[in-house]
Amino acid sequence: MPFVAIPGNETPQGAEEHWLEGRGGVKVRVLIAPAAAGAPRGSVIVSPGRTEFIEKYFEVIRELQARGFSVFCIDWRGQGLSGRETGNPLKGHIVSFDDPVNDLATALSLFADRLPKPHIGLAHSMGGGDATEGFVQPGALAHVTIPILVASAEQECLVDNASHEAVAAQLPNARHITIPAAKHEILMEQDAARLQFWAAFDELAAQVSPATVAAT
């Protein structure tokens, strides 16, 4: 099945749609897309939010490809074109958050040869939080020393920005920024807000996976 055509939002270059079977026989749809040109500097694993779908992230994926990254994106079970766990396809119910976490892990394992390391996770809303109970345990994040960027929307109205700061304060190598005038979906904002996010993303990416490597 081809990607859903959306006028004015072209399919990322070389993008492929793949399917896997998760627990309970639920079919899960994923996208794999190569870097735009040359050897990839790594891969970005895109984890969408609640009710979202792969096609919504086409612009984001194209921007990541242009930065030299291969890209992975997923339709969580119960969302997009992935299978449902209820008879009503308009409901996004899942039995346990362990299931989408396992779906993601399975997909990344299956397509490991198509997703060169290092990996950078790019998660929005629900896609960044399948573990919130663990965050509140004392010292739970002290061992997470990888570079992390937490981006909050100044005009957030769906989640608690104070929780972002509380989590970032526990992370030894985290940067927390607030995007002025942005609402919940920073990656879908107007360009003025999105450019601020991408500037911060590029700084993090340069630490993890420099765009160019000096000859030795």
N, C-alpha and C positions, 0 to 999 in steps of 0.2 A: 504494500500500500504506500503510495507516495505521500509526502508531507502535504498538509492542507495549504492550498494556495491562498495567500493573503495579498491583495493588491497593494503595491508600494512597499512591501516587506519581503524582499527576495530571499529565497532559500540560500543559506551559507554555501560557499563554494565547496564542492566535494562532500557535502553532508550525506550521511547514510542513516537510514532508519533500520533498527534491529529490534527483535523481540526476544524475550526470555520468559521462562515460566517460574513464577514464585510459589511460595507456600500456598496450598489449597488449589493449585492449578491456575492461579490468576496470571493472565498474560500482562507483561510489563513492557512498555515501549521506551526505547532509548535512542539517542542521536549520538553519532560519532562523526566528528569533522576534523580534517587535517589543518595544520597551519597554512596560512595563505601562500607562503613561498619559502623555499629553503628548508634546512634542517630545523625541526621544532626545538624551541628552548625549554619545552616542558608541556604539561597539560593542565587545563583548568577544568575542574569538576563542578558543574553548575547544578545547584540544588534549589529548584523553584519553591515558591511558597504555596500556601493553601489555595486550591481551586485553579492553579496555574497549569500551563502546558508548554511543550517544547516550542511551538511556533511563536509564542509570545516573546521568546528570548532570541529570536533570529538576529535582531540588531546587535544585541550584546555578544552573541556568538561571532558575528562578523567582525566586531571590534576586537575581540580576543584573538581571532585568527590573524588579523592585521598586525597584532603585537607579537606574532610568532608562536602562538600556542595552538596545540591541538585541543579540541574541546569535546567534552562529554556533557550531555544533558538528559534528564529523565522525566517521563510522565509518571509521577507516583501512582501506585495502585489507587484506584478510586478517582483519578483525575485524568484529564486529557483523553487520549484514546486507549489508555491502559484499562485492564479489566476491573470490574466492580465486585464487591463482596456482598452486594444486595441485589435484589431483582430490579430495583429502580435505578436506572443509569444516571439519574440526576442527583443521586445521593453519593457522597464521597466517603462513606463510612469505612473504617478499617478496624479490625479486631484488636490489634496491638501495634504500637509504634515500633515494636521489634521487627515487624514484617517489612515496612519500607526500608528500614536500616539494613536488613538482610538482603532485600532486593538490590539495593545500591551496592553492597559488598559483593554480591554474586555477579552483577554486571561488570564491576571494575575488575574482577578476577577474570571473567570471560574475555574481556577486551583489553587485557593488560598489554598485549603486544602492539595495540593501536594507540596506546596512551602513554607516551614516553614520560619518564620522571625527569625533574621533580614535579609533583602534583601540587596545585594550588586549589583550595576549595573556595568557591564563590557561592554563598548561600543567602537566600532571602527569606525572612520571616520564619514560617514553619520549617523551611528547609535548613535553617540554622539552629533549631532549638529542640529533633527527634529524641534530647537528654537533659531537660531543664531541672528535673528533680535532683540530678547529680550535682548541678552547679552550686546548689545552696549548702552542700555539705562542707564543713570547715576544712580548708586546705585541699579541696578536691581538684583544684586547677593548678596547684603549685608546680606540678611536674610538667605542665604544658609550656615548653620553652620555645616553641616555634614562633616566628613573627606572625602576629595577628592584627588585622585591621577591623575595628568595630565602627560602622558608620550608622549614625542616627539621623533621622529626619527631624528638623526643627519643628515642623508642624505635624508631628506624629499624632495620630488619633486612634490607632488600633492596638498599639503595644505600649508598655511602660518604659520610657527612655531611661528612667532612673535605674532600672534593672540592667541596662547596658553598661552604665558606669560601674555598678556594683560588681558585675562580672569582669569587666576590663581591669578593675583595680586588683583582682586576684591573679591576673595573668602576668607573669614576669616580663613578657616581651610583647605587650599589646599597646596599640595606639588607638585612642577613641576620638573620633571626629564627629561634629554635627554639621550637617549641610543646611545652610540658611534657606528658609522659605520652602524647603522640600517637604513633601508629604510621605506617606508610608512606602510607596514604591519608588525608591530613589533611582533605580536603574531604568525606570520608565518615565522619569521626569523630563522637563525641558532641558535643553542642552546646557544652560548656565549652571544648573545644579549637577547634571551628570558629569560635566567636565571636572568639577571639584572632586567627585568620587574617583574618576579615572586617574586624576593626578595622584591621589593618595594610593590607589591600587598600584600604579606604576612604581611608586617608591617602594612598596612592599615587594613587588615582583622583582625589582632590581636586586633586592637582598637575597631572594630565594633562587632566582634564575636570571642572571644578567643577560641582556639582549646580545651582547658580544663578549667573546672570551679572548683574552690576549694570548698570542702565540707563546709557547714555552720553548 
